[in-house]
Amino acid sequence: MAPLSGADERPRTLLLLRHAKADRPVGLPDPDRPLTDRGHADAAAAGAWLVHQGYVPDLVVCSPARRTRQTWHGVAVALSGAGSPTVHYERPIYEGSADDLLDVLRAVPPEHRTVLLIGHNPSISQLSALLDAGGGEVDSDGLRTCGIAVHAVENDWAALDTAKLTAAHTPRADAS
């Protein structure tokens, strides 16, 4: 069936980003854990890598945990001037499984072409593996802190069940 006239034919891209390196202060509840200095620097490096590769999200779905919000802030600073995506903070990304993350993505409106999901292990790495079963793994231990998995999405978000892993990168601020 031919697409409707005027239908957006640009490919969809899913960017999965594990939060950057976080501190573990004694007595601080897990959702309130902040990034370390290295985590802040790596988040900025992640944003720079995304821009350099041409991956500019038009929608960000992010866990409401402090470390993921701070990771997004570092990425956003690097993206400034490249676009200003809509940002949604979704609780299921913090406490959910890979299937819960998939449900969040399936609710994305079809007009969004590039979606950045910022979350936590193990669910974000499990989601990457679930989407590209039989494809390459991002790492045998899953995404490292600030690790990025890029997936090509062939269907509308509502029908998302598979997405080929096309790139993986772990940005480090001190890497040359």
Residue pairs with C-beta under 8 A, 6 or more apart in sequence:
3 9
8 111
8 113
10 113
11 113
11 152
11 153
11 154
12 112
12 113
12 114
12 115
12 152
12 153
12 154
12 155
12 156
12 157
13 55
13 113
13 114
13 115
13 150
13 151
13 152
13 153
14 105
14 115
14 117
14 131
14 150
14 151
14 152
14 153
14 160
14 163
15 50
15 55
15 57
15 114
15 115
15 116
15 117
15 148
15 149
15 150
15 151
16 117
16 119
16 124
16 127
16 128
16 143
16 148
16 149
16 150
16 151
17 46
17 71
17 75
17 116
17 117
17 118
17 119
17 124
17 146
17 147
17 148
18 118
18 119
18 120
18 121
18 124
18 125
18 142
18 143
18 144
18 145
18 146
18 147
19 35
19 39
19 63
19 65
19 67
19 68
19 70
19 71
19 118
19 119
19 120
19 145
19 146
20 35
20 36
20 38
20 39
20 40
20 42
20 43
20 46
20 67
20 70
20 71
20 74
20 145
20 146
21 35
21 36
21 38
21 39
21 42
21 145
21 146
22 33
22 34
22 35
22 36
22 39
22 67
22 145
23 33
23 34
23 35
23 36
23 39
24 33
25 33
25 34
30 65
31 64
31 65
31 66
31 94
32 65
32 66
33 65
33 66
33 67
34 66
34 67
34 70
35 43
35 67
35 70
35 71
35 74
38 173
39 67
39 70
39 71
39 145
39 146
40 70
40 74
41 74
41 173
41 174
42 74
42 145
42 146
42 171
42 172
42 173
43 70
43 71
43 72
43 73
43 74
43 75
43 146
44 74
44 75
44 77
44 78
44 173
45 146
45 171
45 172
45 173
45 175
46 71
46 74
46 75
46 78
46 146
46 148
46 171
47 74
47 75
47 76
47 77
47 78
47 79
48 78
48 171
49 148
49 169
49 171
50 56
50 57
50 75
50 78
50 79
50 116
50 148
51 78
51 79
51 82
53 150
53 167
55 114
55 150
56 79
56 82
56 83
56 85
56 114
57 79
57 83
57 85
57 114
57 115
57 116
58 83
58 85
58 86
58 112
58 113
58 114
58 115
59 85
59 86
59 87
59 88
59 108
59 112
59 114
59 115
59 116
60 72
60 85
60 86
60 87
60 88
60 115
60 116
60 117
60 118
61 87
61 88
61 89
61 90
61 93
61 104
61 105
61 108
61 115
61 116
61 117
61 118
62 68
62 69
62 72
62 87
62 88
62 89
62 90
62 93
62 117
62 118
62 119
63 69
63 89
63 90
63 91
63 93
63 94
63 118
63 119
63 120
64 89
64 90
64 91
64 93
64 94
65 94
65 120
68 93
68 94
68 118
68 119
68 120
69 89
71 118
71 146
72 87
72 118
75 116
75 118
79 85
85 116
86 112
90 104
92 100
92 101
92 103
92 104
93 100
93 101
93 104
93 117
93 118
93 119
93 120
93 123
94 119
94 120
96 104
96 123
97 123
97 126
98 123
98 124
98 126
98 127
98 129
98 130
99 130
100 123
101 117
101 119
101 123
101 124
101 127
102 127
102 130
102 131
102 160
102 161
104 117
105 115
105 117
105 157
105 160
106 157
106 158
106 159
106 160
107 157
107 158
108 115
108 157
109 157
110 156
110 157
110 158
112 157
115 157
117 124
117 127
119 127
121 142
121 143
122 142
124 142
124 143
125 138
125 139
125 141
125 142
125 143
126 142
128 137
128 138
128 142
128 143
128 149
128 151
128 165
129 137
129 138
129 142
131 151
131 160
131 161
131 162
131 163
131 165
132 151
132 162
132 163
132 164
132 165
133 162
135 164
135 165
136 165
136 168
138 147
138 149
138 165
138 168
139 147
139 168
139 170
143 149
143 168
143 170
144 170
146 170
146 171
146 172
147 168
147 169
147 170
148 167
148 168
148 169
148 170
148 171
149 165
149 167
149 168
150 165
150 166
150 167
150 168
150 169
151 163
151 164
151 165
151 166
152 163
152 164
152 166
153 160
153 163
154 162
154 163
155 161
